[in-house]
Amino acid sequence: MTKALEDYLEEVHVLILQKGKARVRDVAHDLNVKMPSVVKALAELKKLGLVNQEPYGDIELTAKGRRIAASVLGRHTLLKAFLMKLNVPEEQADNDACLMEHILSATTLDRIRDFVEGGGVRAKEKSDKNKETK
């Protein structure tokens, strides 16, 4: 799936969480794109089995779509928190997290998660060494 499609999927998920529904015009507004771009992206997401939508109706996530969207949103939230711990202003952290969420490996994200959740990288290394000696 492309970065752009992940962004559309994530935005649908966020709108459903915030408003209880997602509509084409709301996705277009929030992503600052034209409605035909959203319609085209939704057609691709439908082909992938990630969303359902009747013409002019609300957008719904399939179970698979919800799972993937929650994962993308989780990466975004984690990276934004990480950047804010580095004193990056919130708006910039949000924008940068959106770019980073698509390219970092699972290993890197795990290390960032360790750091954000308080242990930091050194605490994780100590924990790993303790496991090795047992």
C-alpha positions in Angstrom: 0.0 0.0 0.0 1.3 3.5 -0.8 2.0 6.2 1.7 -0.9 8.2 0.3 -3.4 5.3 0.8 -2.2 4.8 4.3 -2.8 8.5 5.0 -6.4 8.2 3.6 -7.0 5.1 5.7 -5.6 6.7 8.8 -7.8 9.9 8.3 -10.9 7.8 7.8 -10.1 6.0 11.1 -9.5 9.3 12.9 -12.7 10.8 11.7 -14.7 7.7 12.8 -13.0 7.9 16.2 -13.7 11.7 16.5 -17.1 12.1 14.9 -18.5 8.6 14.7 -18.5 8.7 10.9 -16.3 9.6 7.9 -17.4 11.4 4.8 -15.6 12.2 1.6 -15.8 15.9 2.2 -14.4 15.6 5.7 -11.5 13.5 4.5 -10.8 16.0 1.7 -10.9 18.9 4.1 -8.7 17.4 6.7 -6.1 16.2 4.2 -6.3 19.4 2.1 -7.1 17.6 -1.1 -10.0 17.7 -3.6 -13.0 15.4 -3.2 -12.3 13.6 -6.5 -8.9 12.6 -5.1 -10.6 11.1 -2.0 -13.0 9.2 -4.3 -10.1 7.8 -6.3 -8.3 6.7 -3.1 -11.4 5.1 -1.7 -11.8 3.1 -4.9 -8.3 1.7 -4.4 -8.9 1.0 -0.7 -12.1 -0.8 -1.7 -10.2 -3.0 -4.1 -7.8 -3.8 -1.2 -10.8 -4.8 1.0 -10.1 -2.0 3.5 -13.2 0.2 3.2 -16.8 0.0 2.2 -18.9 2.9 1.0 -22.1 3.3 -0.9 -22.4 6.2 -3.3 -22.6 9.4 -1.3 -22.7 7.5 1.9 -20.4 7.4 4.9 -17.1 5.5 4.6 -16.8 2.4 6.8 -13.6 0.5 7.6 -13.6 -3.3 7.2 -12.0 -5.3 10.0 -8.8 -5.5 8.0 -9.0 -1.8 7.3 -9.5 -1.0 11.0 -6.5 -3.1 12.0 -4.2 -1.4 9.4 -5.5 2.1 10.2 -5.1 1.6 13.9 -1.5 0.4 13.3 -0.7 3.5 11.1 -2.3 5.8 13.7 -0.3 4.1 16.5 2.9 4.7 14.6 1.9 8.3 14.0 1.0 8.9 17.7 4.3 7.2 18.9 6.5 9.3 16.5 4.7 12.5 17.4 5.3 11.8 21.1 8.9 11.0 20.4 9.5 14.2 18.6 7.7 16.2 21.2 10.0 14.7 23.8 12.8 16.2 21.7 11.0 19.6 22.1 9.8 19.7 18.5 6.7 22.0 18.5 3.5 20.0 18.3 2.4 21.1 14.9 5.8 20.3 13.4 6.0 17.0 15.3 2.6 16.1 13.9 3.7 16.9 10.3 7.0 15.1 10.7 5.4 12.1 12.3 3.2 11.8 9.2 6.2 11.6 7.0 8.2 9.2 9.2 5.4 6.8 10.0 5.7 5.2 6.6 9.4 4.6 6.3 10.8 3.4 9.7 11.4 -0.2 10.3 9.7 -2.2 13.1 13.0 -2.4 14.9 13.4 1.3 14.9 9.8 1.9 16.0 10.4 -0.6 18.9 13.4 1.3 20.1 11.5 4.6 19.8 8.7 3.0 21.8 11.1 2.0 24.5 12.5 5.5 24.6 9.1 7.2 24.8 7.7 4.9 27.4 10.4 6.0 29.8 13.0 3.3 29.7 15.1 4.8 27.0 17.5 2.8 24.8 20.0 2.2 27.6 17.4 0.7 29.8 16.3 -1.6 27.0 20.0 -2.7 26.4 20.4 -3.4 30.2 17.1 -5.4 30.1 18.4 -7.4 27.1 21.7 -8.1 28.8 20.0 -9.2 32.0 17.9 -11.7 29.9 21.1 -13.0 28.3 22.8 -13.7 31.7 19.9 -15.6 33.1 
